[in-house]
Amino acid sequence: MLWSEVRELFPDQFVLVEELKSHYEDNRLHVEEVAVIKSIPNSKAAWKELFSAKNERFVYHTSNENIVVEVRDKPMIRRAPKHEA
């Protein structure tokens, strides 16, 4: 389903969706098509759903005209090597 259709069906609310079609442009993920899993009644429930979401599922608010997510690389964690004396 296109995001514009989701916005019409679920106006001004949070929804749990699964990404179906997207593309990357300038370190941003532009999501074009989603499958709606469920609507979410309030922001507290939205946070709970967001933190338990896995894989291509995420929570987004339909007041947003487009789904654009900034993608950040995880910084490398470097540790000093342990040398035995």
Residue frames relative to the residue before (quaternion, step in Angstrom):
aa qw qx qy qz dx dy dz
M 1.0000 0.0000 0.0000 0.0000 0.00 0.00 0.00
L 0.4601 -0.6734 0.5045 0.2833 3.56 -0.98 0.80
W 0.5985 -0.5828 0.4073 0.3690 3.57 -1.12 0.67
S 0.6101 0.5557 -0.3577 0.4371 3.62 1.01 -0.67
E 0.6447 0.5075 -0.3124 0.4788 3.60 1.08 -0.70
V 0.6220 0.5320 -0.3324 0.4685 3.57 1.04 -0.80
R 0.6504 0.5299 -0.3084 0.4484 3.57 0.96 -0.90
E 0.6577 0.4987 -0.3094 0.4722 3.60 1.06 -0.69
L 0.7051 0.4709 -0.2630 0.4603 3.58 0.97 -0.85
F 0.7917 0.1888 -0.0738 0.5762 3.58 1.10 -0.75
P 0.0193 -0.8541 0.5195 0.0169 3.62 0.57 1.08
D 0.8824 0.0243 -0.0428 0.4680 3.53 -1.15 0.87
Q 0.6217 0.5045 -0.3839 0.4600 3.58 0.75 1.06
F 0.5437 -0.5857 0.4862 0.3535 3.52 -1.33 0.29
V 0.0426 -0.7800 0.6236 0.0279 3.56 -1.15 0.70
L 0.3354 -0.6769 0.6146 0.2273 3.52 -1.21 0.65
V 0.0125 0.8186 -0.5703 0.0670 3.56 -0.62 1.14
E 0.2732 -0.7108 0.6159 0.2018 3.51 -1.35 0.28
E 0.4498 -0.7009 0.4958 0.2465 3.53 -0.85 1.05
L 0.1324 -0.7990 0.5841 0.0542 3.58 -0.89 0.98
K 0.7985 0.0072 0.0279 0.6013 3.57 1.01 -0.81
S 0.1616 0.7829 -0.5819 0.1493 3.55 -0.86 1.00
H 0.1195 -0.7673 0.6189 0.1184 3.54 -1.33 0.08
Y 0.4111 -0.6944 0.5383 0.2429 3.56 -1.26 0.51
E 0.0782 0.7665 -0.6334 0.0721 3.51 -1.11 0.81
D 0.8474 -0.0974 0.0240 0.5214 3.60 -0.61 1.17
N 0.7000 -0.4855 0.2566 0.4565 3.60 0.76 1.07
R 0.6154 0.4922 -0.3657 0.4953 3.55 1.13 0.63
L 0.3074 -0.7237 0.5904 0.1819 3.52 -1.06 0.83
H 0.1352 -0.7755 0.6151 0.0452 3.56 -0.71 1.14
V 0.1731 -0.8015 0.5680 0.0703 3.58 -0.41 1.24
E 0.2209 -0.8123 0.5340 0.0790 3.54 -0.73 1.11
E 0.8074 0.0791 -0.0176 0.5844 3.58 0.93 -0.89
V 0.0528 -0.7943 0.6052 -0.0088 3.55 -1.09 0.85
A 0.2909 -0.6731 0.6335 0.2471 3.51 -1.39 0.19
V 0.3407 -0.7392 0.5436 0.2051 3.57 -0.75 1.04
I 0.2757 -0.7517 0.5803 0.1488 3.55 -0.83 1.05
K 0.7452 -0.2831 0.1924 0.5722 3.57 0.91 -0.97
S 0.4639 -0.6159 0.5409 0.3359 3.53 -1.30 0.30
I 0.2722 -0.7582 0.5776 0.1320 3.54 -1.19 0.61
P 0.4793 -0.7543 0.3769 0.2433 3.59 -0.65 1.12
N 0.8260 -0.0131 0.0463 0.5616 3.63 0.99 -0.68
S 0.6976 -0.4969 0.3174 0.4070 3.57 -1.29 0.26
K 0.6047 0.5526 -0.3661 0.4414 3.63 1.04 -0.62
A 0.6722 0.4701 -0.2804 0.4986 3.57 0.96 -0.88
A 0.6114 0.5577 -0.3461 0.4420 3.58 1.10 -0.70
W 0.6424 0.5116 -0.3246 0.4692 3.60 0.97 -0.83
K 0.6430 0.5259 -0.3187 0.4566 3.58 0.96 -0.86
E 0.6723 0.4876 -0.2874 0.4772 3.59 0.92 -0.91
L 0.6353 0.5462 -0.3291 0.4357 3.58 0.98 -0.85
F 0.7191 0.4511 -0.2624 0.4588 3.59 0.84 -0.94
S 0.7051 0.4183 -0.2804 0.4991 3.60 1.16 -0.35
A 0.4757 0.6821 -0.4331 0.3477 3.61 1.29 -0.10
K 0.1231 -0.7929 0.5953 0.0421 3.56 -1.06 0.80
N 0.8235 0.2497 -0.2011 0.4681 3.51 -1.37 0.40
E 0.8102 -0.2464 0.1903 0.4967 3.60 -0.77 -0.98
R 0.5019 0.6473 -0.4321 0.3773 3.60 1.22 0.31
F 0.1195 0.7780 -0.6104 0.0881 3.55 -1.10 0.76
V 0.4341 -0.6686 0.5418 0.2664 3.53 -1.34 0.28
Y 0.0516 0.7870 -0.6116 0.0634 3.56 -0.99 0.88
H 0.3889 -0.7155 0.5310 0.2342 3.57 -1.14 0.60
T 0.4698 -0.7235 0.4401 0.2494 3.55 -0.87 0.97
S 0.4926 0.6258 -0.4591 0.3937 3.61 1.19 0.11
N 0.5846 0.5602 -0.3626 0.4615 3.59 1.29 -0.31
E 0.4608 -0.7156 0.4609 0.2513 3.55 -0.78 1.06
N 0.7918 0.0802 -0.0212 0.6051 3.58 1.08 -0.78
I 0.3783 -0.6752 0.5681 0.2798 3.54 -1.26 0.33
V 0.1477 0.7579 -0.6124 0.1698 3.53 -0.44 1.30
V 0.0495 -0.8118 0.5809 -0.0314 3.55 -0.63 1.19
E 0.3722 -0.7132 0.5478 0.2298 3.56 -0.84 0.99
V 0.2254 -0.7790 0.5764 0.1004 3.55 -0.85 1.02
R 0.0672 -0.7981 0.5987 0.0043 3.54 -0.73 1.10
D 0.4141 -0.6814 0.5442 0.2610 3.51 -1.03 0.82
K 0.4628 -0.6488 0.5163 0.3136 3.54 -1.08 0.66
P 0.4423 -0.6871 0.4934 0.2979 3.58 -0.83 0.87
M 0.5061 -0.6383 0.4817 0.3232 3.52 -1.10 0.68
I 0.2876 -0.7339 0.5899 0.1752 3.51 -1.00 0.82
R 0.0820 -0.8056 0.5866 0.0144 3.52 -0.66 1.08
R 0.1042 -0.7790 0.6167 0.0441 3.51 -0.94 0.88
A 0.5090 -0.6179 0.4977 0.3337 3.50 -1.12 0.66
P 0.4695 -0.6783 0.4739 0.3080 3.62 -0.87 0.86
K 0.3662 -0.7090 0.5574 0.2293 3.52 -1.10 0.75
H 0.0997 -0.7921 0.6015 0.0293 3.52 -0.77 1.06
E 0.3429 -0.7256 0.5569 0.2139 3.53 -0.92 0.87
A 0.4083 -0.7271 0.5032 0.2266 3.54 -0.95 0.86
